[in-house]
Amino acid sequence: MKNEPASTPPRSIGTKIRFSIVWKLNLKLFFRTLGLFLVLDLLLGLGAAAGLIIRAEQTVTDAAGLLAQTGPPAGEAEDWLALSGCSISLQTGAARGFHIPTSLQTYFSAQTAADARSIDLPDGEGLNEWGRLTALTYNVTVEAAGHSYRISFRPQETLRILAGMFALVLLLELLLLFRSIFTGLGMIRSTLRPIQELAETAQNLSADGVFSPAQLEALAGKLDDINATKLDTRISLGDTQNELKTLASAINGMLDRINESYRSQIRFVSDASHELRTPISVIQGYANLLDRWGKNDEKTLQESIDAIKDETANMKSLVEQLLFLARGDNNSMALQIESFELSGLAAEVLRETQMIDGGHEYTSNLATVFVKADKGLIKQAMRILIDNAMKYTPAGKRITLSVSGSGGLARLTVQDEGIGIAPEAVPKIFDRFFRADESRARTTGGTGLGLSIAKWITERHGGHMEVLSRQDIGTRISIVLPTVPES
């Protein structure tokens, strides 16, 4: 369980027990064990009492048999008889006591089954209740030789032994009960550890009383109520048990991320629809123009054809970029990994760029660095950075391509002398469909997906991107990748 924040006052034991599954379960286990011990003690007591009665009946029956055969003992025989805890005396007056019910007499000796029985507790002063119990006498009045005799059995030694055994059992039970308080805590924490591990797993996907069935149903009900239209619903942590609070918090955090991802997806679809709506509207407009009067006007016809071709090319580029990102999001794009020299690939891209763009001044600073990556994807990311530099750098300004390596990292940098990016826009430039300047982006034909693709490619190779930009001064964007030894 987590420690309480420093600002939270310490909770009382009662509060701690109330809000802890471990303590509640431990108390339940303690009282269940206590109840089990009490039942066992009761059974042991009943068994001991039954054993004493059986022994007393057997002793009395044996004494009655000897009494019928030889008469009452006298002298030394009386002393020997006393060693067995038994004594025989002449009964004066009417026999007192209780009689065994007729239905049960078949389970007793026929010689004594119908005789009167009694249990005596001496009233001697100075005897406590336990002393009175150990001094009890079990009596049976029998008829022999025309006289009534009282046969008494005193189980003092047996009771002392049983008392010692019971004391030892009680002491052992107390020790086990107190030990269970601590061992139970560890056992329950170990049993509940999967809940904690589940919470940690849920967090990694991003970030006191016993919980009753009603609480679990409420938790499940909350989850059932959450759908695509209610992703802002959260599980209340107020009455949640400590062990479930971490899990509920992790689920809330995961829901936050799912909600953000879902909203990003909605924004993505909305932005993609918006991007496609413009070229479709343009194509539709020129198609209507051709339908009305452009068929016979060569100038209007050629203008419409050129516009439709341009918008179709833009749509094709946009769809290809969307498909690229979709495959990337689904992890369905296989990388063709190979070891190659990054500076050689940069020089190749630079030559191709200079062939198609004569309006800017290009310089390079290329050091020999080897990386292990998908050559085609790295080239695509490099072209995206150079294309951006070309679009947002005025004619005649410089664009510099450099490759360097240090500390096990290769750094490919494209630096321009263009319009730059506003400070508040820099953190958003990798967001899909984001444009720092909508009007300029429309003019240059950008879709706002290029840097998102470059970022995905870089991160897919275990790297990252760095950005430094100043408005009206220029922008420097770097792709940083792990290096490999020269092959």
N, C-alpha and C positions, 0 to 999 in steps of 0.2 A: 504494500500500500504506500502511497505517496505521503511524504511529510507535509505537514500543514505549512502554509506560508508564514513567514516571520511575523506578519502583521495580524495573524489570526490568533486570538487568545486560546490557551490550552483548553481542551475539552475535558469535562469530567469523565470518570469511569463509566457512569451510567449513559452519558451521551455517546461515548466511544463504543460501548456495547450495542447501543441502539442502532448506530450507523455502521456497524461492521458485520459482514456476513461471517467472518472467521470467528468472532467472539460469540455471536448468536449460535452458530453451529456447535462451537465448543461447549457452550452451556447446555445445549440440548444433549450433546453426547455425554456430558458429565451427569446430568440428571437421569439419563437413560441407563448409564452404568450403575448409578446409585440405586435405581429401582431394581435392576437386575440383581445386585448384591442383596438387597432387602428380600427379594423373592427367594434367593438361594438360602439366605439365613433362616427364613421362615420354614423352608423345606427341610433344612438341616435340623432345626428345632423340632419339627413334627416327627422327623425320622428318629431323632434321639429319644423323644418321648415315647414313641411306639416301641423302640428297642427296650427302654426301661420297663415298660408295662409287660412286654413279652418275657423279659428276664425275671421280673417279679412273679409273674404267673407261673413260670417254670419252677422257680425256687419254692413258691408256696405249694405247688402241686407235689413236688418231691417231698417236702416236709410233711404234707398231709398223708402221703403214702406211708412214710416211716412211722408217723404217729398212729396210723391204723394198725400197723404191723407190730410195733414194739411198745406202744404207749408213749406217754410224755417223757422227754429226756430228763435226766437228773445228774447232778454233780458235774463231773468232767465233760460229760456229753453235752451239757448245756453250754459250757465254755467253747467246745469245739464247734458247736452249731453257730455260736455268735460270730466266729471267724468268717462265715459266709454271709454275714449281715442279716441273719435270720434268728428269730426267737419265738418260743412257744409259751403261752401263759394260759391259765384256766380263766375262762370267760365267766364273769359273774353278772348276773342280770341278763336282760334280753339283748340279743344281738342287734347292733345298730349299724347303719350304713345303707348302701344301695345294692340292688340286685341287677345282675346282667339280664337284659331283655331276653325273653324266651327265644325269639327269632335269632339271636346272636349266640346263644349258649352252645350251639353245635360247634362253634369255633374255639371253645375252651375245653379244658379237661373235664370229663364227665364226673370226676371225683369232687371238683370244687365249683363247677359251673353254676349251680343253684344257690351257693352260699353267699352270705352278705359280705360286702367289701366296703372299706373306708380308707380315707387318706387323712393322716394326722399331721398337723404342723404344730410343734411345741410352742408354748407361750412363754418360754423362759425369758427373763429379763437379760438385757445385754446382747441379745441376738438381733442383728440387722436383718433386713429382708432376705439377703443372700444366705446368711447363716440359718435362718428359718427354713429356707428352701432346701439347703443341704442336710437339714436335720429331719426331713419329712419321713413318714413311715407309711408303708402300704400294708394294710391289714385285711385278712380274710378269716372269718369265723367259721369253723368246721365242727362237725359232730364226730366224736370218736369214743368208743368204749362207754357210751351212755352219758358222756359229758360234752360240754361245748368248750372248744379251745380257740384261742385267738393266735393265729400265726402272723407274725409281723416281719416285714422285710425293709431293711434300711439301706438304701443305695448311696450312702455318703461318699464312698471312695469313687464310685462310678461318676457321681455328679461332679466331684472335684476334677476328675480327669476331663470330663466333657466341658466343664467351665474353663479349664486351661486351654482346651482346644478352641473353644469359641472365642476366647480372648485373643488367641493367636490369629484366628481367621479374621476377626474384626480389625486387628492391627494391620494385617496384610491388606485388607480391603481399603482401609484409610490411606495407606501408603500408595496403593494403586490409584485411588481416586485423585489424590493430590498430584501424582505423577501424570495422570491423564490430562490434567489441565495444561501442562506444558507440551507433552507429546502430542496431544490433540491439536494444539495450535499449529505445530509443524506439519502434521499429517494433513490437516484441512488446507493449509496454505499450499502444500504440495499438490493436493487434489484440485484446488482452484487455479493452479498455475496456468493451465490451458486458457482460461479466460484472459489472464494478463497477457499471455503470448498472442492470443487473438487480437487483443487491443493493440499490442505493439505492431502486429502485422498490418492491422488496419491503418495505424499511424504511418507505417512505412509506405503504404500505398499513396500517401500524400506527399503525414507528419511524423447512525449505526443500528441494526435489526436484520433478520433474515429476509432476503428478497422473496416475496410471496408470489404465488401464481398470478395474482391480480397485477402485480408490478411487471412480471414478465409478459403478461398479456398486453399490458399497456405499452410496453416497449415494442412488442411485435406489432401491435395495432398502429403505433406511430409509423413503423417501417412500412406497413401495408398501405397507409394513407399517403405515402410519399410517391409521387409519380412525376412524369415530365412537366405537368402543369403546377406541381407543388414542390419543386426542388428547393424552395426556400424554407420548407418546414424543418424544424429541428427537434431533437429529443431533449426534453427538459432535464436538467441535471440536479434540480433542487432536492427531490426526494429519492434520487438514485443511490443505491448502496455504493460504498467506497470501491468495491471490487468491480462493480458494473459502471461506475462513473467514468473510469478511464476508457472502458470500451465504448460507452455512449459518447464521450468526448471525441474518441477516434472516429466513430461513425459520423458525428457531426462534421469533423474536419474533412472526412472523405466526401460527405455530401456537399460541402463547400466547393471542393475541387471539381466534383461532378457537375455541380450547378454552373461553375465558371466555365467548364469545358462545354457544357450544353449551350450556354449563352454564346460562347465563342463560335460554336458550330452554327447557331442561328445567325449570328452576325456574318459569319463566313458565307452562308448560303444567301443571305440578303445582299451582301456586297457583290457576290458573284452574279446574282440576278441583275443587280444594278449595272455591273460592268457589261453584261451581255445585252441589257436593254438598249443601251446607247447605240452600238453598231447595228443591232436589229432594226432600231427605229430609222437609222440612216439608210440602211438597205431598203427598208420598206418605203421610205420617202422617195428615193431615187427610182424605185420600181414603179411607184405611182406616177412619178414625173414622166417616165418613159411611156407608161400606158396612156397618158393623156396626150402629150404632143412630142415627146422626145424621139419617137420612132423615125420621124422624117427630118429631124434637126441633127445634123452630124455633130455639131458642137455639144449639144445637150446629151446626145447619145454617148459620145466619148467621155464627157465629164461624169456621166452616171456610171459607165463601165469602170472608169478609174476609181471612183469613190467606192463602188461595190467591191472591187478587188482589194482595195486598202482595208476596208472594214472586215472583209472576209479573212484577210491575213491576220488582222488584229484578233479576231475571234478565234482563229486557229491557234494563235500563240497563247491566248488566254486559256483555251480548253486544254492545250498541252501542259501548261503550267499547273492548272487545276488537277489534271490527272497525275502529274508528277507528285504533287503534294498528297493526293489521296493515296497513291501507292506507298508513299513514305509513311503516312499515318497508319496504314494497315500493315507495315513491315513486310510488304510483299515485293520489295525491290531488292534483287540480289546484287551484291557488290562484286566487281571483278578486281580483287585486290592483287596488286603487284608492287614491287619495289622499283622506284624510278627517281631520276634527278629532277627536283622541283624547278631548279633554275632553267633547265633545258625546256621544260613545258612552258615556263613563263616567257622565255625568248620566242618560242613558237607562237604563242598567243599575241605577243607584241608585234611580231612581223605581220601576222594576219590583220591586226587592227590598223597598222600603218598603211596597209594596202587599200583599206576601205575608208579611211578617215585622214584626209589631208588638211583638215582645218585646225588641228591642235599640234602642239610640239610635244614629242614623246622622248623621255629619257628613261634610263634603266640603271639599276645597281644590283647585279645578280651574283650571289655567292653560291658555291656548290653545296647543295644540301640534298640529302636523300630522304624520301618518305615512303611509307608503305600504305597505299591507298588505291582507290578506283580512279585511274587516270582520267577517264572520260568525265566523271562527276567533278573532279577537282578543276578540270579545264572549264567546265560549265560554270562553276562558282567564280572562277577567275574572270570569265567573260562578263558575268553579271556585274562585277565590280567595275570593270573597264567601261561597260556600256553606260552605267550610271554616271561615271566620271565624264564620259563624252556628252551625255545629255545635259548635265548641269554645269558644264564648264564653258565659258564664252570662247568663241573662236580666237585662235592665236595664243591662248593660255597653255600652260604646261601641265602634262599628266606624267607622273613618275611611277614606274613599276619596279619594285625592289624585292629581293629574296635574301634572307639572312637566317643564320642559325646560331643558337646559344642555349646552354642549359638543357639540352635534350629536346629543344623545341625549334621547329621551323616556322618562320614568320614571312608570309607573302603579303605585301602591302601595296595598295593602290592609293596614291595621293594626288589630289587635283588642286587647282586654283579657281574653283568654281564658286557658286553662290553660298555654299555652306548650309548648315542646318541649325534651326533655332534650338537653344538649350533644352527647352521643354519638350521638343519633338524627338530628341536623340533617343530616349529610352523606348520610343514607339516605332522606330524605323524598321524593326524586324517583324512587326505585326502585319498580318496578311491584309492587303488592300490599303495599307496606310500610305498616305502621301503627305509630305511636309507642305507641299504647295499644290493644291488641286489644279489651279489654272495652268501652272507650268507643266504639271504632269500630263494634263490633257494635251497640251501642245506637243510634248515630246513623245506621247503615245505610251507612257508607262502604265502598267497595271497595278503596281504596288505589291507584286508577288516576288519580284526578283530577289530582294534581300532575304525574304522568308525562305526561299529555296536555297540560297547560299548558306544561310544559318543551319538549315537542316542537313545539308551535305557536310558541313564542317563538324557539326556535333555527331553525325553518324560515324565519322572517322575518329572520334575521341578528342576533338579539338574545340576551339572556341573562337569567337570573333571580338575584335576590339575596334572602337570607334572614337575618333577625336575630330571635332568639327567646330569651326568658327564662321559665323555669318560674314559673307563678303570677303572671306580670306581663303577658305577651302576646307576640304574634308579628307581625312585619312582613315581608311578602313583596312584592317589586317585580318588575315586568316592564319590562325596559329594551330599547327599540327605537330604531333610527336615525330621525332626524327628516328631513323634507323641507321645502323652502321653502313658504310659504303660497301656495296656488293662487288 
